[in-house]
Amino acid sequence: MTFKRLEVGIALRLLGLLTLLYAAEQAGTHGKYGLLGLAVLGLSLAVGELARHLTRGTQALADFLLAVKYHDFSQHYNEAHPNRALRPMHAAFNQLSATFRQLGAERQAQFVYLQTVLQLIDTGIIAFDVSGRVESINESFKRTLELPYLKSMATLQKRLPVLYEAISQLPPGTSTVVKLAVGRKTIQLLLSATTFRLQGRAFTLVALKNVSHALDETETEAWQKLLRVMTHEIMNSVAPIASLADTLRRDLHRELAQPAALPRPGHHLLDEVAEGISIIQHRSEGLLRFAQVYRDFSTISAPVLTTVYVQELFNSIAGLMIAQLTAAGIELRTSVEPVSLCLQADCRLLEQVLINLVLNATYAVRQSSQPRIQLRAREGETGRVAIEVLDNGTGIPTEVLESIFIPFFTTRKGGTGIGLSLAKQIMHLHQGSIKVQSEPGQGAIFRLDF
């Protein structure tokens, strides 16, 4: 219909041009120069009108295509244009503009949705191009690595060279675990990488997740299974020995109570046998008690969470330990910020952890000239509570620092190697963690994060 109207318009204008040409020719032939001038003027106007008529649609199309190029779909075309031939075209332009606007709104909504999801997930996401310029990064990535901002991978190389090296050497489509020191804590990160192209540019996308807690839980669970098997076998094997030794010891004592039963050399021999049986019974019962301790470690009950005021907790610990510490000449300090600081925990289990850490610190500061232990608690920026046990003792050797939470491992004479393992398990049951920071000769800091 539009083309038919255009053709009719052109035909009428051409007919008008031919009419004016004929009139001009007749005026010139008869010497009517006034009419000739009017005819020429009419011809000029008719040619201009024909040109505008032919280019009006082309200009509207050019304007629309230019708007598409610059994503500007705010323009509205007059659907009641005086030129009826342009009305269908303007209506089509308006419909296309509305469609493009809707598509743009949907794409913007999808982008906002994706950004919201990326900000909420607890997996760190970073995307960067071949030059190292960071294109996108979410809050979890910055929060995990304690980076307020990151514009270039060169900055990451300066701040966290270990992580930068791991990302640089990570092939696309693979994963790896890297241990990293961030601030005052050590974390283990699971890294995964992939590559993609967007608008002709190549990007690398890296996802990282803090798996320290999950790996620690797996390790603790493995130790618990091992301890359950060991204690089961020890108790099943030793219990009959202890019972048999006790029976033999009672029988021998009963025989020895009858002086005429055996001559004197026989009594002496039986005395030695009774003494040996007593030793066997004593050591068997010691092994049973040892196995019982580790069985309790592997079957510790779930915490009963209540509101624990940290200042009251510290006062309770100080009341329990002050006599022992004073006798050893050790100063105990406590600090809570704010004073009303509280957390959700099992008070009984938490006291067990802190007492164990204070006892360890007591052993560590025994050679210090001014031995001092400090209990310190504070609330972090994210609202999480951190409790620290600090001492000015001998510190922990670097070569054993990563092994102190392993069951049975101990550097103290007479130690069982169970205290720190138990503390670690209790913190895991609280969905928290225990970390240590120490240098030989500089004391140690044990940090409980809830």
C-alpha positions in Angstrom: 0.0 0.0 0.0 2.8 2.4 0.9 4.5 1.7 -2.5 1.3 2.3 -4.4 0.7 5.6 -2.7 4.3 6.6 -3.4 3.9 5.7 -7.1 0.6 7.6 -7.3 2.3 10.7 -5.7 5.2 10.4 -8.1 2.9 10.0 -11.1 0.8 13.1 -10.2 4.0 15.2 -9.6 5.4 14.1 -13.0 2.1 14.9 -14.6 2.3 18.4 -13.1 5.9 18.8 -14.3 4.9 17.8 -17.9 2.0 20.3 -17.7 4.3 23.1 -16.6 6.8 22.2 -19.3 4.1 22.4 -22.0 2.9 25.7 -20.6 6.4 27.1 -20.6 6.9 25.9 -24.2 3.7 27.5 -25.4 4.4 30.8 -23.6 7.9 31.0 -25.2 6.5 30.2 -28.6 3.9 33.0 -28.4 6.2 35.4 -26.8 4.3 35.6 -23.5 7.4 36.1 -21.3 5.4 36.8 -18.2 3.7 33.5 -18.4 7.0 31.9 -19.3 8.5 33.2 -16.1 5.6 31.9 -14.0 5.9 28.5 -15.7 9.7 28.3 -15.0 9.1 29.2 -11.3 6.4 26.6 -11.2 8.8 24.1 -12.7 11.4 24.8 -10.1 8.9 24.4 -7.3 7.6 21.2 -8.8 11.1 19.7 -9.1 11.9 20.6 -5.5 8.6 19.0 -4.3 9.3 15.9 -6.3 12.8 15.7 -4.8 11.4 16.1 -1.3 8.8 13.5 -2.0 11.4 11.0 -3.2 13.9 11.6 -0.3 11.4 12.1 2.6 11.1 8.3 3.2 14.9 7.8 2.6 15.7 10.5 5.2 13.3 8.9 7.7 14.9 5.5 7.2 18.4 7.0 7.5 17.4 8.7 10.8 16.0 5.4 12.1 19.1 3.4 11.2 21.3 6.1 12.9 19.2 5.8 16.0 19.7 2.0 15.9 23.4 2.4 15.6 23.6 4.6 18.7 21.0 2.6 20.6 18.7 5.6 20.8 15.1 4.4 20.7 13.5 7.4 22.4 12.5 9.1 19.1 8.8 8.9 18.2 7.7 9.1 14.6 4.5 10.9 13.6 2.0 8.3 12.5 -0.4 11.1 11.5 2.0 12.7 9.0 0.5 14.9 6.3 2.1 12.6 3.8 -0.1 9.6 4.0 2.6 7.5 2.2 4.9 7.9 5.2 2.4 6.9 7.9 2.9 3.1 7.6 6.7 3.6 7.6 6.5 5.7 10.8 4.2 3.2 12.4 6.7 0.4 11.6 9.6 2.5 13.0 7.7 3.1 16.2 6.9 -0.6 16.6 10.6 -1.5 16.1 11.7 1.2 18.6 9.3 -0.2 21.2 10.6 -3.8 20.5 14.3 -2.6 20.9 13.4 -0.7 24.1 11.8 -3.9 25.5 14.8 -6.0 24.5 17.1 -3.4 26.1 15.0 -3.4 29.3 15.1 -7.2 29.5 18.8 -7.3 28.9 19.3 -4.7 31.6 17.1 -6.6 34.0 19.1 -9.8 33.2 22.4 -7.9 33.8 21.1 -6.5 37.2 19.9 -10.0 38.1 23.3 -11.6 37.3 25.2 -8.9 39.2 23.0 -9.4 42.2 23.5 -13.2 42.1 27.3 -12.7 41.7 27.4 -10.3 44.7 25.4 -12.7 46.9 27.1 -16.0 46.3 30.0 -17.0 48.6 32.2 -17.9 45.7 34.7 -15.3 44.6 34.5 -14.4 40.9 37.0 -12.4 38.8 37.2 -11.9 35.1 40.2 -10.2 33.3 41.5 -9.8 29.8 44.8 -10.7 28.2 46.4 -7.4 29.3 45.5 -8.1 32.9 42.8 -5.5 33.2 40.0 -6.6 35.6 36.7 -6.5 33.8 34.5 -7.8 36.7 34.9 -8.8 40.3 32.4 -9.6 43.0 32.2 -8.8 46.7 33.0 -12.4 47.8 36.4 -12.2 46.0 37.3 -8.9 47.7 36.0 -10.0 51.1 37.9 -13.4 51.0 41.2 -11.8 50.0 40.6 -8.6 52.0 41.0 -6.4 48.9 38.9 -3.2 48.9 39.3 -2.9 45.1 41.2 -4.5 42.3 41.6 -2.9 38.8 44.6 -4.9 37.5 46.1 -8.3 38.0 49.4 -6.5 38.5 48.0 -5.2 41.8 47.2 -8.8 42.7 50.7 -9.8 41.9 52.1 -7.3 44.3 49.6 -8.0 47.1 49.3 -11.8 46.8 52.1 -13.2 44.7 51.3 -16.8 45.6 47.7 -16.5 44.4 48.8 -14.6 41.3 51.2 -17.3 40.4 48.6 -20.1 41.0 46.1 -18.3 38.7 48.7 -17.7 36.0 49.7 -21.4 35.9 46.1 -22.7 36.1 45.1 -24.2 32.8 41.5 -23.4 31.7 39.0 -26.1 32.7 41.0 -27.3 35.7 41.0 -26.8 39.4 43.6 -26.6 42.1 43.9 -25.9 45.9 46.3 -23.2 47.1 47.2 -22.3 50.6 47.4 -18.6 51.2 48.2 -16.2 54.0 45.7 -13.4 54.1 46.2 -10.8 56.8 46.6 -12.7 60.1 45.1 -16.0 58.9 46.0 -18.8 56.6 43.3 -20.1 54.2 43.0 -22.8 51.6 41.4 -21.7 48.3 39.9 -23.9 45.6 40.6 -22.3 42.2 38.8 -23.0 39.0 39.4 -21.2 35.6 37.8 -21.0 32.2 38.2 -18.7 29.2 35.6 -17.1 26.9 35.4 -14.4 24.2 33.1 -11.4 24.4 32.8 -8.8 21.6 36.0 -10.1 20.0 38.0 -9.9 23.3 39.4 -12.9 25.2 38.8 -13.1 28.9 39.8 -15.5 31.7 37.3 -16.1 34.5 38.5 -17.5 37.8 36.3 -18.7 40.6 37.7 -19.2 44.1 36.2 -20.7 47.2 37.5 -20.8 50.7 37.6 -24.6 51.5 39.6 -24.4 54.7 36.6 -25.3 56.9 35.5 -28.2 54.6 39.1 -29.6 54.4 39.5 -29.3 58.1 36.2 -31.1 58.7 37.3 -33.9 56.3 40.6 -34.2 58.1 39.0 -34.3 61.5 36.4 -36.8 60.3 39.2 -39.0 59.0 41.1 -38.8 62.3 37.9 -39.6 64.2 37.3 -42.8 62.1 40.9 -43.9 62.7 40.6 -43.2 66.4 37.4 -45.1 66.7 39.0 -48.2 65.0 42.1 -47.9 67.1 40.3 -47.5 70.4 37.9 -50.3 69.6 40.8 -52.7 68.8 42.8 -51.6 71.9 40.0 -51.9 74.3 38.8 -55.3 72.9 42.4 -56.6 73.2 43.5 -55.1 76.5 40.2 -55.5 78.5 40.5 -59.4 78.6 44.2 -59.1 79.6 43.4 -56.7 82.5 40.5 -59.0 83.6 42.6 -62.1 83.5 45.5 -60.4 85.3 43.1 -59.3 88.0 41.8 -62.8 88.4 45.3 -64.3 88.6 46.4 -61.7 91.1 43.5 -62.5 93.4 44.2 -66.3 93.1 47.9 -65.8 93.9 47.1 -63.6 96.9 44.7 -66.3 98.2 47.4 -69.0 97.8 50.0 -66.8 99.4 47.7 -66.3 102.4 48.2 -70.0 103.2 51.8 -70.3 104.6 51.8 -74.1 104.7 50.8 -74.5 101.1 54.3 -74.2 99.6 57.9 -74.2 101.0 59.6 -70.8 101.3 61.3 -70.8 97.9 57.9 -71.4 96.3 56.4 -68.5 98.2 59.2 -66.2 96.9 58.6 -67.3 93.3 54.9 -66.7 93.7 55.6 -63.2 95.1 57.5 -62.4 92.0 54.7 -63.7 89.8 52.1 -61.7 91.7 54.2 -58.6 91.3 54.5 -59.2 87.5 50.8 -59.8 87.2 50.1 -56.5 89.1 52.3 -54.7 86.7 50.5 -56.2 83.8 47.1 -55.3 85.3 48.3 -51.7 86.0 49.6 -51.1 82.5 46.5 -52.7 80.9 44.2 -50.4 82.9 46.4 -47.5 81.9 46.0 -48.4 78.2 42.2 -48.7 78.7 42.1 -45.2 80.2 44.2 -43.9 77.4 41.9 -45.5 74.8 38.9 -44.1 76.7 40.2 -40.6 76.4 40.6 -40.9 72.6 37.2 -42.6 72.3 35.7 -39.6 74.0 37.5 -37.3 71.5 36.1 -39.2 68.5 32.5 -39.1 69.9 32.2 -35.6 71.3 28.6 -34.5 71.5 27.1 -31.6 69.4 27.3 -28.2 71.2 24.2 -26.8 73.0 24.2 -23.2 71.9 23.3 -20.5 74.3 24.1 -16.8 74.6 27.6 -16.5 76.1 28.8 -13.1 77.4 32.6 -13.1 76.7 33.4 -10.9 79.7 31.7 -13.4 82.0 33.5 -16.3 80.3 36.9 -14.7 80.8 36.0 -14.0 84.5 35.2 -17.7 84.9 38.4 -18.8 83.3 40.4 -16.4 85.4 38.7 -17.6 88.6 39.6 -21.2 87.7 43.2 -20.5 86.7 44.3 -17.6 88.9 45.6 -19.7 91.8 47.8 -21.9 89.5 49.0 -18.9 87.5 49.8 -16.8 90.5 51.8 -19.7 92.0 53.9 -19.8 88.8 54.3 -16.1 88.8 52.3 -15.7 85.5 50.3 -12.5 84.9 46.8 -13.0 83.3 45.2 -10.1 81.5 41.8 -10.0 79.9 40.3 -7.5 77.3 36.9 -7.5 75.8 35.7 -4.9 73.2 32.9 -4.0 73.6 32.3 -5.1 77.2 28.8 -6.4 76.3 30.3 -8.6 73.5 28.4 -12.0 73.3 28.2 -15.0 71.0 26.2 -18.1 70.5 28.2 -21.1 71.8 28.3 -24.0 74.2 29.8 -22.5 77.3 31.0 -25.8 78.7 32.9 -26.7 75.5 34.3 -23.2 75.0 35.6 -23.2 78.6 37.3 -26.5 77.8 39.0 -24.9 74.7 40.2 -21.8 76.6 41.5 -23.7 79.6 43.5 -26.0 77.4 45.0 -23.0 75.5 45.8 -21.2 78.8 47.5 -24.4 80.1 49.5 -24.6 76.9 50.5 -21.0 77.3 51.5 -21.6 80.9 53.9 -24.2 79.7 55.2 -21.9 77.0 56.0 -18.9 79.2 57.7 -20.9 82.0 61.2 -19.6 80.9 60.1 -16.0 80.3 61.5 -13.3 82.7 58.1 -11.7 82.9 55.6 -14.4 81.9 52.3 -13.0 80.7 49.1 -14.5 79.2 46.3 -12.4 77.7 42.8 -13.3 76.8 41.4 -10.9 74.2 38.1 -10.7 72.4 36.7 -8.2 69.9 34.0 -7.9 67.3 35.1 -7.7 63.6 33.7 -5.4 60.9 31.5 -8.2 59.7 30.0 -8.8 63.1 32.0 -12.0 63.7 33.5 -12.5 67.1 37.2 -13.4 67.5 38.8 -14.6 70.8 42.6 -14.7 71.1 44.9 -16.3 73.6 48.3 -14.5 73.5 51.5 -15.4 75.4 55.1 -14.1 75.5 56.7 -17.5 75.7 59.2 -19.3 73.5 56.9 -19.6 70.5 56.3 -22.6 68.3 59.1 -23.8 65.9 58.2 -23.2 62.2 58.7 -26.8 61.2 56.0 -28.1 63.6 53.6 -25.2 63.3 51.3 -27.0 60.8 51.3 -30.2 62.8 50.2 -29.0 66.2 46.5 -29.8 65.5 47.1 -33.4 64.5 46.0 -35.9 67.1 48.8 -37.6 69.0 51.3 -34.9 67.9 53.1 -33.2 70.8 56.4 -31.6 71.6 55.9 -31.6 75.3 57.3 -34.3 77.5 54.4 -36.2 79.0 51.9 -34.6 76.6 49.1 -36.6 75.0 48.7 -34.5 71.8 45.0 -34.4 72.2 44.3 -30.9 73.6 44.6 -28.8 70.4 43.0 -31.5 68.3 40.0 -31.4 70.7 39.9 -27.6 70.5 39.9 -27.8 66.7 37.0 -30.2 66.7 35.0 -28.1 69.2 35.5 -25.0 67.0 34.3 -27.0 63.9 31.2 -28.0 65.8 30.6 -24.3 66.3 31.1 -23.6 62.6 34.2 -21.7 63.5 37.9 -22.2 63.2 41.1 -22.1 65.3 44.3 -20.6 63.9 47.8 -20.1 65.3 50.4 -17.4 64.6 53.8 -17.8 66.1 57.5 -17.2 65.6 60.3 -18.8 67.7 61.1 -16.5 70.6 58.2 -14.2 69.9 55.4 -16.0 71.7 52.2 -17.3 70.1 48.7 -16.2 69.3 45.8 -18.7 69.1 42.8 -17.2 67.4 39.2 -18.5 67.7 36.9 -17.2 64.9 33.1 -17.7 65.3 
